[in-house]
Amino acid sequence: MTSEITWGDTVLVRVDAPTQFHPGTRGSISGFRDVGQDSTANTSTDVVQQRHRLCLVEFPDGHAIEIPEDLLVKTAK
């Protein structure tokens, strides 16, 4: 299995992720957004502005949020 995260992959949010990203929760990748170091992302959290690739993660209850890729671990379905 390749470690690169792609569309449709099942991922686990790392347990050491900030609480707003739902650590320890499993979800599916439904999109990506690349942001630069001078991010124009509409967020007040430094943790997002320091990253370059955000993944849209959809959770089993249907809600989805953008999470920095390095806070995700690809898992088996």
Order of alpha helices (4+ residues) and beta strands (2+ residues): beta-beta-alpha-beta-beta-beta
